[in-house]
Amino acid sequence: MNFIDQNLLDYCESYSSDEPEYLKEIHRQTYLTQINPRMLSGHLQGRFLKLIIQLCQPKRILEIGTYTGYSALCMAEGLSGDSFIDTIEVNEELEPIILKNFEKANAKPTIHLHIGNASEIILNNLKSERYDLVFIDADKQNYPVYFDLIKNLLNPGALLIADNVLWSGKVIEQNELNTDQETMAIHLFNKTIAADNSFETVMLPIRDGITIARKK
Ligand SMILES: C[S@@+](CC[C@H](N)C(=O)[O-])C[C@H]1O[C@@H](n2cnc3c(N)ncnc32)[C@H](O)[C@@H]1O
């Protein structure tokens, strides 16, 4: 869901940096071939992610939820030197599409794709890694789990970015009668990170809501 009028969103996009052609093509292909293509970050959020990477210059990035690779490629555009991205996707049918997209963008050396369940991959393969930025954009009911798993993998000064934290506005409708698992989990994630004194946190109403938190 977008919280601003489509015309205003179009205006924001038209006065932001252009979406490169190769990303327009991934966008087009995702909408032609995938279920639920609205999951893809898109022009505005993609340019936002790239700019954050350029500002913070993280050496190591972890993305949870690759989908067709759009957001990983936006982040890779902002990287310099020997930095790289670990990205995790549970849907193995997406693997050839993601790898083809990374290859077309010459990003294969910079992005390491892990296929499997994010919690298992973090616990089994990545638990001794340290990250300067983590982007959480996978299954919503596991946001609190991901926060627990990654908070000790973040270097001091690292950023945690989480997408869909407003969950189409449902987060303000949650109560004891509304037991929608995803809404409750996102609300718990939002409460937990806001109350955690080891983070400085801001929640922004971009697209479906993005939280940016800096580990102190
Ligand atoms: C919102 S999409 C990611 C969009 C992508 N970050 C982008 O902006 O283009 C969420 C992705 O998370 C994946 N996913 C869901 N549950 C997962 C899990 N437990 N572990 C890893 N990936 C998961 C889904 O298959 C889906 O491709």
PDBQT file of the ligand as one rigid body, heavy atoms in Angstrom, charges set to zero:
ROOT
HETATM    1  C1  LIG A 301       9.014  -8.533  -0.135  1.00  0.00    +0.000 C 
HETATM    2  S1  LIG A 301       9.862  -9.795  -0.993  1.00  0.00    +0.000 S 
HETATM    3  C2  LIG A 301      11.494  -9.135  -1.095  1.00  0.00    +0.000 C 
HETATM    4  C3  LIG A 301      11.582  -8.007  -2.071  1.00  0.00    +0.000 C 
HETATM    5  C4  LIG A 301      12.988  -7.580  -2.391  1.00  0.00    +0.000 C 
HETATM    6  N1  LIG A 301      13.728  -7.252  -1.180  1.00  0.00    +0.000 N 
HETATM    7  C5  LIG A 301      12.919  -6.355  -3.273  1.00  0.00    +0.000 C 
HETATM    8  O1  LIG A 301      12.780  -5.265  -2.729  1.00  0.00    +0.000 OA
HETATM    9  O2  LIG A 301      12.952  -6.490  -4.489  1.00  0.00    +0.000 OA
HETATM   10  C6  LIG A 301      10.029 -11.015   0.262  1.00  0.00    +0.000 C 
HETATM   11  C7  LIG A 301      10.833 -12.240  -0.152  1.00  0.00    +0.000 C 
HETATM   12  O3  LIG A 301      11.154 -12.964   1.055  1.00  0.00    +0.000 OA
HETATM   13  C8  LIG A 301      11.129 -14.333   0.751  1.00  0.00    +0.000 C 
HETATM   14  N2  LIG A 301      10.970 -15.082   2.018  1.00  0.00    +0.000 N 
HETATM   15  C9  LIG A 301       9.806 -15.340   2.696  1.00  0.00    +0.000 A 
HETATM   16  N3  LIG A 301      10.062 -16.072   3.792  1.00  0.00    +0.000 NA
HETATM   17  C10 LIG A 301      11.403 -16.271   3.833  1.00  0.00    +0.000 A 
HETATM   18  C11 LIG A 301      12.264 -16.955   4.722  1.00  0.00    +0.000 A 
HETATM   19  N4  LIG A 301      11.785 -17.585   5.807  1.00  0.00    +0.000 N 
HETATM   20  N5  LIG A 301      13.588 -16.956   4.466  1.00  0.00    +0.000 NA
HETATM   21  C12 LIG A 301      14.077 -16.314   3.366  1.00  0.00    +0.000 A 
HETATM   22  N6  LIG A 301      13.301 -15.654   2.474  1.00  0.00    +0.000 NA
HETATM   23  C13 LIG A 301      11.985 -15.621   2.705  1.00  0.00    +0.000 A 
HETATM   24  C14 LIG A 301       9.944 -14.480  -0.197  1.00  0.00    +0.000 C 
HETATM   25  O4  LIG A 301      10.030 -15.700  -0.920  1.00  0.00    +0.000 OA
HETATM   26  C15 LIG A 301      10.083 -13.221  -1.050  1.00  0.00    +0.000 C 
HETATM   27  O5  LIG A 301      10.800 -13.481  -2.231  1.00  0.00    +0.000 OA
ENDROOT
TORSDOF 0
